[in-house]
Amino acid sequence: MISRFAFVWSVFSVFIASAQDSSPTVVFSQLQEKLQEAYSLTYDVETKYHYRGEDKLMQTHFKQQKLSYDPYAGYSFYKEIDNDIKIYYHFLELGIVEESKNMLSVFDHANDPAFSRYVSSYSNDLDNLWRLANIMEQNKNSFNYEASELINGKEYYKYRVQNYFLWVDSSSELPYKLESLTRNGRVLTRLYSNIQFNKNMDTSIFTYPENDAYVLIHRDPNPKPLVGSQAASWSLTDVRGKKKKLADFKDKPIFLEVWSSECNHCIASFPTVKEIHEVYGEAIQVVTVNMDYDVKKAKQAIQDYQLPFRVLMGDASFYRDYLIRSFPTYFVVGKEG
């Protein structure tokens, strides 16, 4: 009787010890399984990075829910960046709202061969906890436990997974921080918070809004060329707030450049555009349209690069009507438009 009791007690003790095992290996495995088995996730990510000599901070909010079938992502997602850019995806429907630009971009899954790449690029980055779970799964037998660290009084396990460093809360078994290196060798840090598992969400959360207040941009993969067509009229302001219309420039042909101060190729083009302005300024008008949606940034670029030509501030309607897809973009508009 005693020996039988001892056997039962020993089995029970092993079970309790196993259930309470919080070793680094067990915590890593349980986090990976918990993430992969979740049917929905909501969480926030704070991303710290360095860009053009400045430290930057980006806030991202995620909502994700698995679908029984989806040929592209396998799940619906909503991704909000800095309370401005809102990305919606639900079963073949992808739309992006940019509040600061008053713009809604809609992508065509039926006719655009690049549609799958768009879905992947907007969802499959390291901010995405399901992407992190896949990396953990692929490296479950090759990750390295580095150390235990105390951060703000809490214990975190630090792991090396491929070229990433991952910190996991040893108590809650939730991811806390992920570090990776950018192409120029700088550290990019992601901090995860407010993680919720298996919360039921209505599909409307993942469906882009049909709102007449937004300028609607259909991302046509094969737009009709604008060459030979009548140039769309526009009314834009310069950096001093003065309105300018296309009709105001019809006495001479227009050389038109569309650019952004965040675009290195645009900056590289400025010497050539300056030369066109200086050499051919009597015969043509050089007009450029800045698409920063930020007058302060545009003024700073004008000052930094000593731009002598006219700079107008672009808007979503101009972006739509002139089929802008990349920067810089160039047009030549005849005297008759």
PyMOL commands that set and color helices and strands:
alter all, ss='L'
color gray80, all
select helices_A, chain A and resi 2-19+24-37+99-101+115-123+129-138+203-206+246-249+264-280+295-305+316-321
alter helices_A, ss='H'
color red, helices_A
select strands_A, chain A and resi 40-51+54-66+75-81+85-90+93-98+103-107+144-151+154-161+164-169+175-181+187-197+215-219+235-238+243-245+254-259+285-290+310-313+329-333
alter strands_A, ss='S'
color yellow, strands_A
deselect
rebuild
show_as cartoon
